[in-house]
Amino acid sequence: MTSRNTYHHGDLRQAVLAAALDVIAAEGPGALSLRDLARRAGVSHAAPAHHFGDRTGLLTAVAAQGYGLLADALGGVDGLRERGVRYVRFATEHPAHFQVMFQPELLRADDPDLVAAKDRASTELRTGVTGLPDVPDPRTAGIAAWSLAHGFATLLLSRNLDDPLTGRDPEEAFRALAALTFGTGAPGNPGAPEGVDGPENPPTH
């Protein structure tokens, strides 16, 4: 356990977030306790409350961090299908964030950091659909594409695809699924054009 004396300004907040992500990945967000996280991080029991206020504040910070990471993952990627691959990759690399981000009942919806991070992610998601040729209904296309990537990622994380994907790379399997669903060269990633339910109104699971 790390001594609290080794922390510098700002490190303690990250230490508590890291401990929270470990708990969420192993046991789910319902297992979070600020007192337990303080013990895990090697800090006083009051330290998490000082930085996050309460359990909802901590989960909101986790979600905000997750949306920021998602926006980074999607940025600069050409092609809607490859944005879908990045979405799936984000979910597999950050499963604890992914669990929390799409459960709005756990979060403080008006938190400024969360709102800003969602806006960044939404912009990246919309970019995948905006300007696509020969798409008569971008709104519906965006919903379909996002649903495909989010559903695939959710099934992957819950290990429901272990048998169907035996011996296959999940990202390559997603590319093939996107082509089968949308046609060659068509979208395979969640893009949400203006007006499409994106991270502002995510599915719960």
CORWOPE-V930231 format. One record per backbone hydrogen bond with DSSP energy under -0.5 kcal/mol. CO is the residue of the C=O (numbers start at 1). NH is the residue of the N-H. E is the energy in kcal/mol with one decimal. If there is no record, write none. Layout:
BEGIN
CO,NH,E
CO,NH,E
END
This chain:
BEGIN
3,6,-1.7
4,7,-1.2
8,11,-1.8
8,12,-0.8
10,14,-1.3
11,15,-2.4
12,16,-2.3
13,17,-2.3
14,18,-2.7
15,19,-2.1
16,20,-2.4
17,21,-2.4
18,22,-1.8
19,23,-1.9
20,24,-2.7
21,25,-2.5
22,26,-1.7
23,27,-3.4
23,28,-0.7
24,28,-1.7
28,31,-1.7
29,32,-1.6
33,37,-2.6
34,38,-2.1
35,39,-1.8
36,40,-2.4
37,41,-2.5
38,42,-0.9
38,43,-2.5
39,42,-0.5
44,47,-1.5
46,50,-1.9
47,51,-1.6
48,52,-2.8
49,53,-1.9
52,54,-1.8
54,58,-2.0
55,59,-2.5
56,60,-2.3
57,61,-1.9
58,62,-2.0
59,63,-2.4
60,64,-2.6
61,65,-2.3
62,66,-2.2
63,67,-2.7
64,68,-1.9
65,69,-2.2
66,70,-2.5
67,71,-2.5
68,72,-2.1
69,73,-2.3
70,74,-2.0
71,75,-1.4
74,77,-1.3
76,78,-0.5
79,83,-1.5
80,84,-1.6
81,85,-1.8
82,86,-2.2
83,87,-2.1
84,88,-2.4
85,89,-2.7
86,90,-2.7
87,91,-2.1
88,92,-2.0
89,93,-2.2
90,94,-2.1
94,98,-2.4
95,99,-2.0
96,100,-1.6
97,101,-2.8
98,102,-0.9
100,103,-1.7
103,106,-2.4
104,107,-1.5
107,109,-0.9
108,111,-2.0
111,115,-2.8
112,116,-2.5
113,117,-2.2
114,118,-2.6
115,119,-2.2
116,120,-1.9
117,121,-2.3
118,122,-3.0
119,123,-2.2
120,124,-1.9
121,125,-2.3
122,126,-2.8
123,127,-1.8
124,128,-0.8
125,128,-0.8
126,129,-1.6
126,130,-2.6
129,132,-2.3
132,135,-0.6
134,136,-0.6
137,141,-2.4
138,142,-2.8
139,143,-2.1
140,144,-2.7
141,145,-2.7
142,146,-2.6
143,147,-2.6
144,148,-2.1
145,149,-2.2
146,150,-3.0
147,151,-2.7
148,152,-2.4
149,153,-2.4
150,154,-2.5
151,155,-2.5
152,156,-2.3
153,157,-2.5
154,158,-1.9
155,160,-2.0
155,161,-0.8
156,159,-1.2
159,162,-0.9
161,165,-2.4
163,166,-1.5
165,168,-3.0
169,173,-2.5
170,174,-2.3
171,175,-2.1
172,176,-2.2
173,177,-2.3
174,178,-2.9
175,179,-2.2
176,180,-2.3
177,181,-2.4
178,182,-3.0
179,183,-1.9
183,186,-2.3
189,191,-1.0
191,193,-0.5
193,196,-2.9
196,198,-0.6
198,201,-1.6
199,202,-0.9
END
